[in-house]
Amino acid sequence: MALTQLPSPAASPAAAYEGILWRQSSRESAARTYARSLPIVPVRARGLTIEGADGRRYLDCLSGAGSLALGHNHPVVLEAIRSVLDSGAPLHVLDLATPVKDAFTEELFATLPRGLAASGRIQFCSPAGTDAVEAAFKLVRTATGRDGLLAFTGAYHGMTEGALAASGGGSGARVTRLPYPQDYRCPFGAGGEEGARLAARWTESLLDDPKSGVRRQAGMIVEPVQGEGGVLPAPEGWLRRMRELTAARSIPLIADEVQTGVGRTGAFWAVGHSGVEPDVMVLSKAIGGSLPLAVIVYRDALDAWQPGDHAGTFRGNQLAMAAGAATLRYVRENGLAGRAAALGRRMLERLGALAEAYDCIGEVRGAGLMIGIEFVEPERGAEVCGRAAEAGGAPATGAGLPAGTGRVPGAGGPLPASPARAAAVQQECLRRGLIVELGGRHSCVVRLLPPLTITDEQAEAVLDRLADAVAAACRPGSRIPGFPAPSTPKEAGAASPA
Ligand code: PLP
């Protein structure tokens, strides 16, 4: 059918809705992402709730990929935007000084780690997180006169060339990849503190080995909690060790807080959990209060740039600065980071009960309101177990564990990832009016990023719908494409754990 023959937006609501989706899939690039798994047409939104053109209401736990700290259209954000519009202030001013920008900068600096707050510098970047990542790389290269970067397995820093090269899925001649510690799929088969110790040891030996080829690096970039990598909080001791190792070698430490910032993980900035003070912080998403804004803040001593070294037309978005300042202030004054920590803990407890009920859940984990549920294939546990035995041993962690612990029975290693099951859970969630995201190395992690303003009752409703979706996706007989034998709830009533 030709696009012009399709129902126009003025047609009946149902036809208009179908037409919009059809035109999108016909005209937008094959690279479109969220729109594929979430075929909805949002027309109104408030807080946690989105209303679609189909008249259905959805609980939004994607929150604009973590950028809506206060949910959709929060009154303080709308008020801040309106007051700029009503004031007659220019909306676009390149990098000129304005009262709106000054207020944003003041508010941001009031939240920063002590050293950066006292004498840090800020660079307003083009408005995507990935541009701020590029700016951070340029800055440390200019300041150190070195070229190479240290980055971590599973990282995600954006889609421009340099940011992509530093991300786990990318590659770049100037990037050295180091192990990011994680419990469940620990690269050393150890997990816990021992896994983190070994990961740090590996980094230290590379930096000290005269023949490793990576001794003099321009910087190390790290996410304090890997988001796209599968919701992996960095162990606090490990992050402190990264700080020690880099400080001792004069390697600037760059904390990518694009996704973790503004209270999301239960501290205003996620580096606050470990007390680490980075040399550079990359900030975007929630700092714009739902509008595009990205900055880096860094130690004064690194400010080796010449005028115009990192320019860009759209670095003066006044509406985003006003919305961002209002968001930062609201999160700070209402203690929303603490609220995220407490509510996140309760949600993880309930999800832990769900994981005990379903052997297709390998692990639940998170920090604050950044939560992940990893889906696995318990049916293939025996196969993996056999492979381990053939190889003459089994991973040490959890050896001797019975079935249903998220680990290979007896052997103790992680079960094979199940992207198909995670995708099925995401679709079952959508059918129940719940929007969730997928992530992780194998796309097998269902992610929750609710707004920090979510109420206890809303959190319960989210978990009810999610538990129901897991029950549907994992029930006997439910067919998941490419997935032969679904697992079963371990006990009756598993769909609604207490
Ligand atoms: N860094 C991190 C940690 C992110 O999660 C993202 C996006 O998800 C980016 C950088 C890139 O931000 P943007 O998509 O705005 O370019």
Residues whose N, C-alpha, C, O or C-beta is under 5 A from the ligand:
A	BS01	PLP	A128 G129 T130 Y156 H157 G158 E223 G227 D256 V258 Q259
